[in-house]
């Protein structure tokens, strides 16, 4: 479970970093492309470093980090799909 929790924590932190980066990009004007690229690189370097460190200390659990990285995204997609299905059902009544 440790790897799954670490993956989920990385995913949540990546979303928070993305939120901060988007606010900065929107305000930046001409430097938007550079800020977008550096933000992207920071998020993925962070992910690689944390997974690497986790792999050094917890060899067996590093594989469990990968599903954890997708938990937040999957929950967002499922939430939106459920809302869409509910709206369709309500519309047909």
C-alpha positions in Angstrom: 0.0 0.0 0.0 2.9 2.3 0.5 3.7 2.6 -3.2 0.1 3.2 -4.0 -0.1 6.0 -1.4 3.2 7.6 -2.6 1.9 7.5 -6.2 -1.3 9.1 -5.2 0.5 11.8 -3.2 2.8 12.5 -6.2 -0.3 12.8 -8.4 -2.0 15.3 -6.0 1.2 17.4 -5.7 1.5 17.4 -9.5 -2.0 18.8 -9.8 -1.3 21.5 -7.2 1.9 22.4 -9.0 0.0 22.5 -12.3 -2.6 24.8 -10.8 0.2 27.2 -9.6 1.9 27.0 -13.0 -1.3 27.8 -14.9 -1.9 30.9 -12.8 1.6 32.0 -13.6 1.3 31.2 -17.3 -2.0 33.2 -17.6 -0.4 36.2 -16.1 2.9 36.0 -18.0 2.0 37.1 -21.5 5.0 36.7 -23.8 6.8 34.3 -21.5 3.9 31.9 -21.4 5.5 29.2 -23.5 8.7 29.2 -21.5 6.8 29.1 -18.2 4.7 26.2 -19.5 7.8 24.2 -20.6 9.7 24.8 -17.3 6.6 24.0 -15.3 6.2 20.7 -17.2 9.8 19.8 -16.7 9.7 20.6 -13.0 6.6 18.4 -12.4 8.1 15.5 -14.3 11.5 15.8 -12.7 9.9 15.9 -9.3 8.0 12.7 -10.2 11.1 11.0 -11.5 13.2 12.0 -8.4 10.5 10.8 -5.9 10.0 7.5 -7.7 13.8 7.1 -7.9 14.3 7.7 -4.2 11.4 5.5 -3.4 12.9 2.8 -5.5 16.2 3.0 -3.7 14.6 2.6 -0.3 11.6 0.4 -1.1 12.6 -1.9 -4.0 9.5 -4.1 -4.0 6.9 -1.3 -3.7 8.2 0.9 -6.6 5.9 -0.9 -9.1 2.9 0.0 -6.9 3.7 3.7 -7.4 2.6 3.6 -11.1 -1.1 2.9 -10.4 -1.1 5.5 -7.7 0.0 8.1 -10.2 -3.2 7.5 -12.1 -5.7 7.3 -9.2 -6.5 11.0 -9.2 -6.9 11.2 -12.9 -9.1 8.1 -13.0 -11.3 9.5 -10.2 -11.7 12.8 -12.1 -12.7 11.0 -15.3 -15.1 8.7 -13.4 -16.7 11.6 -11.6 -17.3 13.4 -14.8 -18.6 10.3 -16.5 -21.1 9.7 -13.7 -22.3 13.3 -13.9 -22.7 13.0 -17.6 -24.7 9.7 -17.3 -26.9 11.2 -14.6 -27.6 14.2 -16.9 -28.5 11.8 -19.7 -30.9 9.8 -17.5 -32.5 13.0 -16.2 -32.9 14.4 -19.7 -34.6 11.2 -21.0 -37.2 11.2 -18.2 
